Amino acid sequence: MPDTVTPHAPSNPAPSAPAANDAFAAAEVGLFVPVYPLPRLELVSGKGTRVTDVAGRQYLDFVSGIAVNAFGHAPAGLASAVAKQMRALGHCSNLFANAPALKLAATLCRVTGYDRVFFCNSGAEGIETALKFARARAVAKGLPGRDIVAFRGGFHGRTGFALSTTWTPSYREPFEPLIPGVRFADYNKFQGLDATIDANVAAVIVEPVQGEGGAVASDKAFLRSVRDRASAVGAALIFDEIQCGMGRSGHLLAAEHFGLTADMTVLSKALGGGIPLAAVLTTAEVAETLKPGMHGCTFGGNPVAAAAGNWVIERVAKPGFLARVRKRSRELDAGLKALVAKHASLATAPGLGLLRAVEFAPDAAFTPADVVKAAMRHGLLLVRGGERAVRLLPPLTVTSEEIAEALALLDVALTELETKGAAR
């Protein structure tokens, strides 16, 4: 890791705690359902890899709206594409066709190799759709399976069916009983895989890289075994690429890194560049089991969201762009490994591409939340991942200089926390 990097000097540096508008914070607490930790840092603008809070302090943003802002904040071309479409046709429902959605569907099929597309609004909605399609496929083909296999550590969303396949107990337990027929297998472990994925299974859903689980990439042989076992029992394999897809792995789809293709892949987050958009990509074999009226979405593939998706995919899918992502990924990987070697509080630096994390040693004297707060104090935004990790999710357009700056800021934050821990 470079030791000569001087972190970007923030405009109007904040005191030890992020600046907050007291009236705004009170309104947040009084108006929003308390499912988020309130009050939050109030952001007012962003450009590229930086955001500015209400007090004028700048931060280096390695959250990217949780892997949404692939091109950073306020890309002019995306804003123009969305505004142009809004002035022409903003929404028409799926009772009617629109050219932007057709163009996006054609492009997605061409660059991914899938045959059909279903558009919706969010990752969770895409997961719901894929799981429904999998059960409909089993019914149409006369297959016995109705169960779903998911994996420990996985996260697929917070709506009913998606939550049923999400492992995190604290997310699940307040809403149980959830949808029955969901089994969990161990991620990256071969033992018990064949017994769990049997003839009673309609679908297997897996993240090639677990995002919220701590940026944990699948073992190639393990993911191949999942693919082979699903095929052997007639189950549909679903790749959840909501976070790891759309170039974040250094490939358009993370599945390319593993040399595999699923029966369905769910995309969202970066696909819309900040506009809510998701896509369920399917093979013809899955699509032919569906009929009009079996599923639908009022807003899915609306012209404005599709215009955003077209702008994003046309740029992400370019080989030169993905090559740059891979180069930046190698720089970030090397820097994180250097931090692990330097800091006893760190155990590993898992991840793939620009979906990265630092995992803390079991005896670390602080929590991931402590690191997120310390990094924020020093002008770096990060997000938790799993029980003992913090994720780094920069825009795919991040520069070498910004990576070096983020590593330097994280180094400062870790040193501060380790010093405090040693003093206790």
C-alpha positions as a LaTeX table, in Angstrom:
\begin{tabular}{lrrr}
\hline
Residue & $x$ (\AA) & $y$ (\AA) & $z$ (\AA) \\
\hline
Met1 & 0.00 & 0.00 & 0.00 \\
Pro2 & 1.41 & 3.44 & $-0.85$ \\
Asp3 & 2.68 & 5.21 & 2.27 \\
Thr4 & 2.97 & 8.65 & 0.68 \\
Val5 & $-0.70$ & 9.26 & $-0.01$ \\
Thr6 & $-2.17$ & 12.35 & 1.60 \\
Pro7 & $-5.93$ & 11.95 & 2.11 \\
His8 & $-8.08$ & 14.47 & 0.27 \\
Ala9 & $-8.54$ & 17.52 & 2.45 \\
Pro10 & $-12.28$ & 17.82 & 3.15 \\
Ser11 & $-14.04$ & 21.10 & 2.62 \\
Asn12 & $-14.93$ & 22.63 & 5.98 \\
Pro13 & $-13.72$ & 19.64 & 8.06 \\
Ala14 & $-16.22$ & 18.35 & 10.60 \\
Pro15 & $-15.62$ & 17.85 & 14.32 \\
Ser16 & $-15.38$ & 14.37 & 15.80 \\
Ala17 & $-19.01$ & 13.58 & 14.92 \\
Pro18 & $-20.58$ & 14.12 & 11.48 \\
Ala19 & $-22.36$ & 17.42 & 11.13 \\
Ala20 & $-26.13$ & 17.24 & 11.46 \\
Asn21 & $-29.01$ & 19.63 & 11.17 \\
Asp22 & $-30.78$ & 19.24 & 14.51 \\
Ala23 & $-34.20$ & 20.09 & 13.12 \\
Phe24 & $-33.72$ & 17.70 & 10.21 \\
Ala25 & $-32.56$ & 14.93 & 12.55 \\
Ala26 & $-35.56$ & 15.43 & 14.81 \\
Ala27 & $-37.88$ & 15.31 & 11.83 \\
Glu28 & $-36.28$ & 12.05 & 10.66 \\
Val29 & $-36.81$ & 10.45 & 14.04 \\
Gly30 & $-40.38$ & 11.70 & 14.23 \\
Leu31 & $-41.50$ & 10.84 & 10.70 \\
Phe32 & $-39.80$ & 7.65 & 9.53 \\
Val33 & $-40.64$ & 4.13 & 10.66 \\
Pro34 & $-37.63$ & 3.23 & 12.86 \\
Val35 & $-36.26$ & 0.35 & 10.79 \\
Tyr36 & $-33.04$ & 2.29 & 10.11 \\
Pro37 & $-30.72$ & 3.70 & 12.78 \\
Leu38 & $-31.92$ & 7.29 & 13.02 \\
Pro39 & $-30.86$ & 10.05 & 12.71 \\
Arg40 & $-28.49$ & 9.61 & 9.78 \\
Leu41 & $-25.81$ & 11.70 & 8.13 \\
Glu42 & $-27.62$ & 14.13 & 5.83 \\
Leu43 & $-26.11$ & 14.21 & 2.34 \\
Val44 & $-27.04$ & 17.03 & $-0.02$ \\
Ser45 & $-24.96$ & 16.47 & $-3.16$ \\
Gly46 & $-22.46$ & 14.22 & $-4.85$ \\
Lys47 & $-20.13$ & 14.20 & $-7.81$ \\
Gly48 & $-18.13$ & 11.22 & $-8.95$ \\
Thr49 & $-16.73$ & 9.38 & $-5.95$ \\
Arg50 & $-17.42$ & 12.17 & $-3.46$ \\
Val51 & $-20.49$ & 13.30 & $-1.54$ \\
Thr52 & $-21.12$ & 16.42 & 0.52 \\
Asp53 & $-23.10$ & 16.65 & 3.74 \\
Val54 & $-25.35$ & 19.44 & 4.95 \\
Ala55 & $-22.41$ & 21.21 & 6.64 \\
Gly56 & $-20.34$ & 21.21 & 3.47 \\
Arg57 & $-17.98$ & 18.41 & 4.47 \\
Gln58 & $-16.90$ & 16.05 & 1.70 \\
Tyr59 & $-16.52$ & 12.28 & 1.97 \\
Leu60 & $-14.93$ & 9.69 & $-0.26$ \\
Asp61 & $-17.85$ & 7.37 & $-0.98$ \\
Phe62 & $-16.94$ & 3.67 & $-0.98$ \\
Val63 & $-20.56$ & 2.66 & $-0.43$ \\
Ser64 & $-21.93$ & 3.83 & $-3.79$ \\
Gly65 & $-25.51$ & 3.57 & $-2.59$ \\
Ile66 & $-24.69$ & $-0.08$ & $-1.70$ \\
Ala67 & $-23.20$ & $-0.95$ & $-5.10$ \\
Val68 & $-25.78$ & 1.06 & $-7.07$ \\
Asn69 & $-23.82$ & 4.06 & $-8.35$ \\
Ala70 & $-21.50$ & 2.26 & $-10.75$ \\
Phe71 & $-20.62$ & 5.55 & $-12.45$ \\
Gly72 & $-20.46$ & 7.57 & $-9.26$ \\
His73 & $-22.73$ & 10.43 & $-8.36$ \\
Ala74 & $-24.47$ & 12.69 & $-10.86$ \\
Pro75 & $-23.13$ & 11.34 & $-14.17$ \\
Ala76 & $-24.23$ & 13.96 & $-16.70$ \\
Gly77 & $-25.02$ & 11.48 & $-19.46$ \\
Leu78 & $-27.33$ & 9.43 & $-17.26$ \\
Ala79 & $-29.17$ & 12.52 & $-16.07$ \\
Ser80 & $-29.65$ & 13.63 & $-19.67$ \\
Ala81 & $-30.91$ & 10.22 & $-20.80$ \\
Val82 & $-33.47$ & 10.07 & $-18.00$ \\
Ala83 & $-34.65$ & 13.66 & $-18.50$ \\
Lys84 & $-34.99$ & 13.20 & $-22.25$ \\
Gln85 & $-37.14$ & 10.11 & $-21.83$ \\
Met86 & $-39.26$ & 11.70 & $-19.11$ \\
Arg87 & $-40.13$ & 14.52 & $-21.48$ \\
Ala88 & $-41.26$ & 12.00 & $-24.11$ \\
Leu89 & $-43.00$ & 9.15 & $-22.23$ \\
Gly90 & $-42.61$ & 8.61 & $-18.53$ \\
His91 & $-44.85$ & 5.65 & $-17.79$ \\
Cys92 & $-47.33$ & 3.51 & $-19.71$ \\
Ser93 & $-47.62$ & 0.26 & $-17.68$ \\
Asn94 & $-47.12$ & $-3.19$ & $-19.18$ \\
Leu95 & $-50.45$ & $-3.02$ & $-20.97$ \\
Phe96 & $-48.43$ & $-1.32$ & $-23.70$ \\
Ala97 & $-44.96$ & $-1.68$ & $-25.20$ \\
Asn98 & $-42.20$ & 0.91 & $-25.18$ \\
Ala99 & $-39.01$ & 1.13 & $-27.22$ \\
Pro100 & $-36.52$ & 1.75 & $-24.36$ \\
Ala101 & $-37.58$ & $-1.47$ & $-22.61$ \\
Leu102 & $-37.34$ & $-3.48$ & $-25.83$ \\
Lys103 & $-33.88$ & $-2.07$ & $-26.52$ \\
Leu104 & $-32.70$ & $-2.89$ & $-23.00$ \\
Ala105 & $-34.08$ & $-6.43$ & $-23.20$ \\
Ala106 & $-32.34$ & $-6.99$ & $-26.54$ \\
Thr107 & $-29.03$ & $-5.68$ & $-25.22$ \\
Leu108 & $-29.18$ & $-7.74$ & $-22.03$ \\
Cys109 & $-29.90$ & $-10.92$ & $-23.97$ \\
Arg110 & $-27.12$ & $-10.18$ & $-26.45$ \\
Val111 & $-24.40$ & $-9.47$ & $-23.90$ \\
Thr112 & $-25.34$ & $-12.18$ & $-21.37$ \\
Gly113 & $-26.47$ & $-15.03$ & $-23.62$ \\
Tyr114 & $-29.89$ & $-15.36$ & $-21.99$ \\
Asp115 & $-33.06$ & $-15.67$ & $-24.07$ \\
Arg116 & $-35.78$ & $-13.75$ & $-22.22$ \\
Val117 & $-36.11$ & $-10.90$ & $-19.72$ \\
Phe118 & $-38.64$ & $-9.82$ & $-17.11$ \\
Phe119 & $-38.31$ & $-6.29$ & $-15.73$ \\
Cys120 & $-39.29$ & $-5.15$ & $-12.25$ \\
Asn121 & $-38.17$ & $-2.52$ & $-9.75$ \\
Ser122 & $-35.87$ & $-3.92$ & $-7.08$ \\
Gly123 & $-33.60$ & $-6.81$ & $-6.27$ \\
Ala124 & $-36.03$ & $-8.35$ & $-3.80$ \\
Glu125 & $-38.81$ & $-8.17$ & $-6.38$ \\
Gly126 & $-36.53$ & $-9.84$ & $-8.90$ \\
Ile127 & $-35.81$ & $-12.66$ & $-6.45$ \\
Glu128 & $-39.53$ & $-13.10$ & $-5.78$ \\
Thr129 & $-40.06$ & $-13.35$ & $-9.54$ \\
Ala130 & $-37.30$ & $-15.88$ & $-10.13$ \\
Leu131 & $-38.50$ & $-18.13$ & $-7.30$ \\
Lys132 & $-42.07$ & $-17.99$ & $-8.61$ \\
Phe133 & $-40.84$ & $-18.81$ & $-12.11$ \\
Ala134 & $-38.90$ & $-21.77$ & $-10.74$ \\
Arg135 & $-41.95$ & $-23.26$ & $-9.05$ \\
Ala136 & $-44.09$ & $-22.58$ & $-12.13$ \\
Arg137 & $-41.48$ & $-24.37$ & $-14.24$ \\
Ala138 & $-41.60$ & $-27.41$ & $-11.95$ \\
Val139 & $-45.40$ & $-27.53$ & $-12.16$ \\
Ala140 & $-45.45$ & $-27.14$ & $-15.94$ \\
Lys141 & $-42.88$ & $-29.88$ & $-16.42$ \\
Gly142 & $-44.55$ & $-32.27$ & $-14.01$ \\
Leu143 & $-41.53$ & $-32.30$ & $-11.72$ \\
Pro144 & $-42.09$ & $-33.29$ & $-8.08$ \\
Gly145 & $-39.92$ & $-30.55$ & $-6.59$ \\
Arg146 & $-41.38$ & $-27.47$ & $-4.90$ \\
Asp147 & $-38.72$ & $-26.76$ & $-2.26$ \\
Ile148 & $-36.06$ & $-24.07$ & $-2.52$ \\
Val149 & $-32.43$ & $-24.45$ & $-1.46$ \\
Ala150 & $-30.55$ & $-21.35$ & $-0.32$ \\
Phe151 & $-27.24$ & $-20.95$ & 1.51 \\
Arg152 & $-26.13$ & $-19.88$ & 4.94 \\
Gly153 & $-24.71$ & $-16.39$ & 4.87 \\
Gly154 & $-26.78$ & $-15.44$ & 1.84 \\
Phe155 & $-28.95$ & $-12.36$ & 1.48 \\
His156 & $-31.68$ & $-12.13$ & $-1.16$ \\
Gly157 & $-34.00$ & $-9.40$ & 0.09 \\
Arg158 & $-36.58$ & $-8.59$ & 2.73 \\
Thr159 & $-39.92$ & $-9.34$ & 1.06 \\
Gly160 & $-41.76$ & $-12.58$ & 1.83 \\
Phe161 & $-40.29$ & $-15.14$ & $-0.55$ \\
Ala162 & $-36.92$ & $-13.39$ & $-0.74$ \\
Leu163 & $-36.69$ & $-13.14$ & 3.05 \\
Ser164 & $-37.49$ & $-16.83$ & 3.32 \\
Thr165 & $-34.27$ & $-17.54$ & 1.40 \\
Thr166 & $-32.20$ & $-14.99$ & 3.36 \\
Trp167 & $-30.10$ & $-16.55$ & 6.09 \\
Thr168 & $-29.69$ & $-13.73$ & 8.66 \\
Pro169 & $-31.77$ & $-14.79$ & 11.69 \\
Ser170 & $-32.35$ & $-11.21$ & 12.93 \\
Tyr171 & $-33.96$ & $-10.35$ & 9.59 \\
Arg172 & $-36.13$ & $-13.46$ & 9.56 \\
Glu173 & $-37.29$ & $-14.10$ & 13.10 \\
Pro174 & $-39.61$ & $-11.10$ & 13.66 \\
Phe175 & $-41.67$ & $-12.14$ & 10.64 \\
Glu176 & $-41.91$ & $-15.89$ & 11.05 \\
Pro177 & $-43.53$ & $-18.09$ & 9.98 \\
Leu178 & $-42.17$ & $-17.40$ & 6.52 \\
Ile179 & $-42.84$ & $-19.26$ & 3.30 \\
Pro180 & $-42.38$ & $-23.00$ & 3.90 \\
Gly181 & $-40.28$ & $-25.34$ & 1.84 \\
Val182 & $-36.95$ & $-23.51$ & 2.09 \\
Arg183 & $-33.80$ & $-25.43$ & 3.03 \\
Phe184 & $-30.37$ & $-24.01$ & 3.82 \\
Ala185 & $-27.05$ & $-25.56$ & 2.88 \\
Asp186 & $-23.53$ & $-24.56$ & 3.89 \\
Tyr187 & $-21.88$ & $-22.12$ & 1.51 \\
Asn188 & $-18.60$ & $-23.34$ & 0.01 \\
Lys189 & $-18.93$ & $-26.75$ & 1.66 \\
Phe190 & $-19.45$ & $-29.94$ & $-0.31$ \\
Gln191 & $-20.56$ & $-32.12$ & 2.60 \\
Gly192 & $-24.31$ & $-32.67$ & 2.55 \\
Leu193 & $-24.84$ & $-30.84$ & $-0.74$ \\
Asp194 & $-26.25$ & $-33.82$ & $-2.63$ \\
Ala195 & $-28.56$ & $-34.75$ & 0.24 \\
Thr196 & $-29.93$ & $-31.20$ & 0.50 \\
Ile197 & $-30.45$ & $-30.73$ & $-3.24$ \\
Asp198 & $-32.71$ & $-33.68$ & $-4.02$ \\
Ala199 & $-35.65$ & $-34.45$ & $-6.31$ \\
Asn200 & $-38.01$ & $-32.45$ & $-4.10$ \\
Val201 & $-36.19$ & $-29.20$ & $-4.94$ \\
Ala202 & $-37.54$ & $-26.81$ & $-7.58$ \\
Ala203 & $-34.80$ & $-24.21$ & $-7.35$ \\
Val204 & $-31.38$ & $-23.52$ & $-5.91$ \\
Ile205 & $-30.56$ & $-19.86$ & $-5.32$ \\
Val206 & $-27.02$ & $-18.64$ & $-4.65$ \\
Glu207 & $-24.90$ & $-15.50$ & $-4.78$ \\
Pro208 & $-21.68$ & $-16.17$ & $-6.72$ \\
Val209 & $-20.21$ & $-13.61$ & $-4.32$ \\
Gln210 & $-22.09$ & $-13.14$ & $-1.05$ \\
Gly211 & $-22.42$ & $-9.38$ & $-0.65$ \\
Glu212 & $-24.02$ & $-8.61$ & 2.69 \\
Gly213 & $-22.46$ & $-11.82$ & 3.97 \\
Gly214 & $-19.05$ & $-10.15$ & 3.82 \\
Ala215 & $-17.92$ & $-10.21$ & 0.16 \\
Val216 & $-17.30$ & $-13.96$ & 0.25 \\
Ala217 & $-16.71$ & $-15.42$ & $-3.21$ \\
Ser218 & $-17.80$ & $-18.93$ & $-4.11$ \\
Asp219 & $-15.18$ & $-21.58$ & $-4.55$ \\
Lys220 & $-15.16$ & $-22.45$ & $-8.26$ \\
Ala221 & $-15.40$ & $-26.18$ & $-7.68$ \\
Phe222 & $-18.20$ & $-25.68$ & $-5.17$ \\
Leu223 & $-20.28$ & $-23.54$ & $-7.53$ \\
Arg224 & $-19.72$ & $-26.08$ & $-10.31$ \\
Ser225 & $-21.00$ & $-28.79$ & $-7.99$ \\
Val226 & $-24.10$ & $-26.72$ & $-7.23$ \\
Arg227 & $-24.71$ & $-26.28$ & $-10.96$ \\
Asp228 & $-24.24$ & $-29.98$ & $-11.66$ \\
Arg229 & $-26.40$ & $-31.14$ & $-8.76$ \\
Ala230 & $-29.26$ & $-28.79$ & $-9.66$ \\
Ser231 & $-29.20$ & $-30.10$ & $-13.22$ \\
Ala232 & $-29.11$ & $-33.70$ & $-12.02$ \\
Val233 & $-32.33$ & $-33.36$ & $-10.01$ \\
Gly234 & $-34.11$ & $-31.09$ & $-12.50$ \\
Ala235 & $-34.00$ & $-27.98$ & $-10.31$ \\
Ala236 & $-33.58$ & $-24.49$ & $-11.73$ \\
Leu237 & $-30.39$ & $-22.73$ & $-10.69$ \\
Ile238 & $-30.78$ & $-19.02$ & $-9.88$ \\
Phe239 & $-27.77$ & $-16.72$ & $-9.59$ \\
Asp240 & $-28.41$ & $-13.66$ & $-7.45$ \\
Glu241 & $-26.12$ & $-11.09$ & $-9.07$ \\
Ile242 & $-27.91$ & $-8.09$ & $-7.63$ \\
Gln243 & $-24.72$ & $-6.86$ & $-5.95$ \\
Cys244 & $-21.90$ & $-8.75$ & $-7.69$ \\
Gly245 & $-23.25$ & $-8.33$ & $-11.24$ \\
Met246 & $-23.13$ & $-5.47$ & $-13.74$ \\
Gly247 & $-19.35$ & $-5.33$ & $-13.91$ \\
Arg248 & $-18.51$ & $-5.23$ & $-10.21$ \\
Ser249 & $-16.66$ & $-8.54$ & $-10.41$ \\
Gly250 & $-14.59$ & $-7.32$ & $-13.35$ \\
His251 & $-16.90$ & $-9.24$ & $-15.69$ \\
Leu252 & $-20.35$ & $-8.21$ & $-16.83$ \\
Leu253 & $-21.73$ & $-11.14$ & $-14.82$ \\
Ala254 & $-19.76$ & $-12.67$ & $-11.98$ \\
Ala255 & $-20.79$ & $-16.06$ & $-13.38$ \\
Glu256 & $-18.23$ & $-15.48$ & $-16.14$ \\
His257 & $-15.46$ & $-15.63$ & $-13.55$ \\
Phe258 & $-16.66$ & $-19.11$ & $-12.62$ \\
Gly259 & $-17.32$ & $-20.26$ & $-16.19$ \\
Leu260 & $-20.94$ & $-21.09$ & $-15.40$ \\
Thr261 & $-24.45$ & $-20.18$ & $-16.54$ \\
Ala262 & $-27.56$ & $-20.38$ & $-14.39$ \\
Asp263 & $-31.12$ & $-20.99$ & $-15.58$ \\
Met264 & $-31.99$ & $-17.53$ & $-14.27$ \\
Thr265 & $-29.93$ & $-14.55$ & $-13.15$ \\
Val266 & $-31.31$ & $-11.61$ & $-11.19$ \\
Leu267 & $-29.80$ & $-8.16$ & $-11.74$ \\
Ser268 & $-30.62$ & $-4.87$ & $-10.04$ \\
Lys269 & $-28.69$ & $-2.18$ & $-8.11$ \\
Ala270 & $-26.21$ & $-0.86$ & $-10.71$ \\
Leu271 & $-28.47$ & $-1.78$ & $-13.64$ \\
Gly272 & $-30.52$ & 1.41 & $-13.21$ \\
Gly273 & $-27.65$ & 3.63 & $-12.11$ \\
Gly274 & $-29.76$ & 4.94 & $-9.22$ \\
Ile275 & $-33.17$ & 4.58 & $-10.86$ \\
Pro276 & $-35.10$ & 1.57 & $-9.43$ \\
Leu277 & $-34.76$ & $-1.24$ & $-11.96$ \\
Ala278 & $-34.29$ & $-5.00$ & $-11.86$ \\
Ala279 & $-34.15$ & $-7.70$ & $-14.50$ \\
Val280 & $-34.72$ & $-11.44$ & $-14.31$ \\
Leu281 & $-32.81$ & $-13.09$ & $-17.14$ \\
Thr282 & $-34.05$ & $-16.54$ & $-18.12$ \\
Thr283 & $-33.36$ & $-19.30$ & $-20.57$ \\
Ala284 & $-35.97$ & $-20.18$ & $-23.18$ \\
Glu285 & $-36.57$ & $-23.42$ & $-21.28$ \\
Val286 & $-37.79$ & $-21.47$ & $-18.25$ \\
Ala287 & $-39.73$ & $-18.86$ & $-20.22$ \\
Glu288 & $-41.72$ & $-21.41$ & $-22.20$ \\
Thr289 & $-43.37$ & $-22.66$ & $-18.99$ \\
Leu290 & $-44.96$ & $-19.24$ & $-18.31$ \\
Lys291 & $-48.26$ & $-17.87$ & $-19.58$ \\
Pro292 & $-49.94$ & $-14.43$ & $-19.74$ \\
Gly293 & $-51.38$ & $-13.41$ & $-16.39$ \\
Met294 & $-49.11$ & $-15.61$ & $-14.28$ \\
His295 & $-47.02$ & $-12.65$ & $-13.16$ \\
Gly296 & $-46.78$ & $-8.92$ & $-13.69$ \\
Cys297 & $-45.36$ & $-5.60$ & $-12.56$ \\
Thr298 & $-46.96$ & $-2.18$ & $-12.99$ \\
Phe299 & $-43.71$ & $-0.20$ & $-13.11$ \\
Gly300 & $-41.36$ & $-2.88$ & $-14.45$ \\
Gly301 & $-39.49$ & $-1.76$ & $-17.55$ \\
Asn302 & $-41.08$ & 1.67 & $-17.56$ \\
Pro303 & $-39.51$ & 3.92 & $-20.22$ \\
Val304 & $-37.58$ & 6.14 & $-17.79$ \\
Ala305 & $-35.99$ & 3.26 & $-15.87$ \\
Ala306 & $-35.25$ & 1.48 & $-19.15$ \\
Ala307 & $-33.58$ & 4.62 & $-20.51$ \\
Ala308 & $-31.33$ & 4.62 & $-17.45$ \\
Gly309 & $-30.60$ & 0.92 & $-17.91$ \\
Asn310 & $-29.70$ & 1.43 & $-21.55$ \\
Trp311 & $-27.25$ & 4.19 & $-20.66$ \\
Val312 & $-25.60$ & 2.00 & $-18.01$ \\
Ile313 & $-25.38$ & $-1.29$ & $-19.92$ \\
Glu314 & $-23.99$ & 0.33 & $-23.05$ \\
Arg315 & $-21.00$ & 1.49 & $-21.00$ \\
Val316 & $-20.50$ & $-1.36$ & $-18.55$ \\
Ala317 & $-20.54$ & $-4.03$ & $-21.26$ \\
Lys318 & $-17.59$ & $-2.53$ & $-23.14$ \\
Pro319 & $-14.46$ & $-4.75$ & $-22.84$ \\
Gly320 & $-12.25$ & $-1.73$ & $-22.22$ \\
Phe321 & $-14.39$ & $-0.61$ & $-19.30$ \\
Leu322 & $-14.34$ & $-4.05$ & $-17.70$ \\
Ala323 & $-10.57$ & $-4.28$ & $-18.20$ \\
Arg324 & $-10.18$ & $-1.04$ & $-16.23$ \\
Val325 & $-12.40$ & $-2.43$ & $-13.47$ \\
Arg326 & $-10.16$ & $-5.49$ & $-13.23$ \\
Lys327 & $-7.06$ & $-3.27$ & $-13.05$ \\
Arg328 & $-8.53$ & $-1.16$ & $-10.25$ \\
Ser329 & $-9.58$ & $-4.39$ & $-8.53$ \\
Arg330 & $-6.00$ & $-5.63$ & $-8.46$ \\
Glu331 & $-4.86$ & $-2.33$ & $-6.94$ \\
Leu332 & $-7.53$ & $-2.48$ & $-4.24$ \\
Asp333 & $-6.76$ & $-6.14$ & $-3.54$ \\
Ala334 & $-3.05$ & $-5.43$ & $-3.09$ \\
Gly335 & $-3.75$ & $-2.48$ & $-0.80$ \\
Leu336 & $-6.17$ & $-4.42$ & 1.38 \\
Lys337 & $-3.73$ & $-7.30$ & 1.73 \\
Ala338 & $-1.11$ & $-4.79$ & 2.85 \\
Leu339 & $-3.52$ & $-3.51$ & 5.50 \\
Val340 & $-4.16$ & $-7.07$ & 6.70 \\
Ala341 & $-0.40$ & $-7.60$ & 7.03 \\
Lys342 & $-0.05$ & $-4.34$ & 8.98 \\
His343 & $-3.03$ & $-4.55$ & 11.34 \\
Ala344 & $-3.39$ & $-7.40$ & 13.81 \\
Ser345 & $-7.09$ & $-6.58$ & 14.08 \\
Leu346 & $-7.64$ & $-7.75$ & 10.50 \\
Ala347 & $-7.90$ & $-11.42$ & 9.52 \\
Thr348 & $-8.53$ & $-11.45$ & 5.76 \\
Ala349 & $-9.57$ & $-9.28$ & 2.82 \\
Pro350 & $-12.18$ & $-11.33$ & 0.96 \\
Gly351 & $-14.00$ & $-10.43$ & $-2.21$ \\
Leu352 & $-13.89$ & $-10.34$ & $-5.98$ \\
Gly353 & $-13.40$ & $-7.36$ & $-8.26$ \\
Leu354 & $-14.62$ & $-4.15$ & $-6.65$ \\
Leu355 & $-16.82$ & $-6.02$ & $-4.19$ \\
Arg356 & $-14.34$ & $-6.20$ & $-1.33$ \\
Ala357 & $-14.21$ & $-6.37$ & 2.44 \\
Val358 & $-11.90$ & $-6.50$ & 5.40 \\
Glu359 & $-12.79$ & $-9.16$ & 7.95 \\
Phe360 & $-11.78$ & $-8.62$ & 11.57 \\
Ala361 & $-9.90$ & $-11.06$ & 13.75 \\
Pro362 & $-11.96$ & $-12.78$ & 16.46 \\
Asp363 & $-10.02$ & $-10.91$ & 19.16 \\
Ala364 & $-10.39$ & $-7.46$ & 17.59 \\
Ala365 & $-11.29$ & $-4.92$ & 20.27 \\
Phe366 & $-13.88$ & $-3.18$ & 18.12 \\
Thr367 & $-16.83$ & $-3.97$ & 15.88 \\
Pro368 & $-17.53$ & $-3.33$ & 12.19 \\
Ala369 & $-19.86$ & $-0.53$ & 13.27 \\
Asp370 & $-16.95$ & 1.09 & 15.11 \\
Val371 & $-14.86$ & 0.99 & 11.93 \\
Val372 & $-17.65$ & 2.49 & 9.83 \\
Lys373 & $-17.99$ & 5.36 & 12.32 \\
Ala374 & $-14.24$ & 5.94 & 12.60 \\
Ala375 & $-13.81$ & 5.94 & 8.83 \\
Met376 & $-16.67$ & 8.42 & 8.51 \\
Arg377 & $-14.98$ & 10.75 & 10.99 \\
His378 & $-11.94$ & 10.73 & 8.72 \\
Gly379 & $-13.96$ & 11.31 & 5.56 \\
Leu380 & $-14.46$ & 7.78 & 4.19 \\
Leu381 & $-17.85$ & 6.09 & 3.82 \\
Leu382 & $-17.97$ & 2.30 & 4.22 \\
Val383 & $-20.71$ & $-0.26$ & 4.89 \\
Arg384 & $-20.87$ & $-3.32$ & 7.12 \\
Gly385 & $-20.86$ & $-6.84$ & 5.69 \\
Gly386 & $-21.60$ & $-9.93$ & 7.72 \\
Glu387 & $-20.95$ & $-10.13$ & 11.46 \\
Arg388 & $-17.25$ & $-9.24$ & 11.39 \\
Ala389 & $-16.53$ & $-7.39$ & 8.16 \\
Val390 & $-16.75$ & $-4.01$ & 6.50 \\
Arg391 & $-17.33$ & $-3.73$ & 2.76 \\
Leu392 & $-15.68$ & $-1.41$ & 0.26 \\
Leu393 & $-17.92$ & $-0.76$ & $-2.76$ \\
Pro394 & $-16.41$ & 2.07 & $-4.80$ \\
Pro395 & $-17.91$ & 3.23 & $-8.09$ \\
Leu396 & $-16.62$ & 1.19 & $-11.01$ \\
Thr397 & $-15.09$ & 4.42 & $-12.29$ \\
Val398 & $-12.88$ & 4.82 & $-9.20$ \\
Thr399 & $-9.35$ & 6.03 & $-9.91$ \\
Ser400 & $-6.03$ & 4.67 & $-8.65$ \\
Glu401 & $-5.59$ & 7.84 & $-6.62$ \\
Glu402 & $-8.99$ & 7.44 & $-4.96$ \\
Ile403 & $-8.22$ & 3.83 & $-4.07$ \\
Ala404 & $-4.93$ & 4.88 & $-2.49$ \\
Glu405 & $-6.72$ & 7.64 & $-0.59$ \\
Ala406 & $-9.37$ & 5.25 & 0.72 \\
Leu407 & $-6.72$ & 2.79 & 1.88 \\
Ala408 & $-4.86$ & 5.57 & 3.67 \\
Leu409 & $-8.04$ & 6.74 & 5.42 \\
Leu410 & $-8.95$ & 3.19 & 6.44 \\
Asp411 & $-5.41$ & 2.74 & 7.76 \\
Val412 & $-5.81$ & 5.86 & 9.91 \\
Ala413 & $-9.20$ & 4.70 & 11.23 \\
Leu414 & $-7.90$ & 1.23 & 12.12 \\
Thr415 & $-4.82$ & 2.64 & 13.83 \\
Glu416 & $-7.01$ & 4.97 & 15.88 \\
Leu417 & $-9.28$ & 2.13 & 17.01 \\
Glu418 & $-6.38$ & $-0.21$ & 17.77 \\
Thr419 & $-4.68$ & 2.49 & 19.84 \\
Lys420 & $-7.86$ & 3.10 & 21.83 \\
Gly421 & $-8.30$ & $-0.64$ & 22.35 \\
Ala422 & $-4.73$ & $-1.04$ & 23.60 \\
Ala423 & $-5.23$ & 1.81 & 26.06 \\
Arg424 & $-8.20$ & 0.14 & 27.76 \\
\hline
\end{tabular}
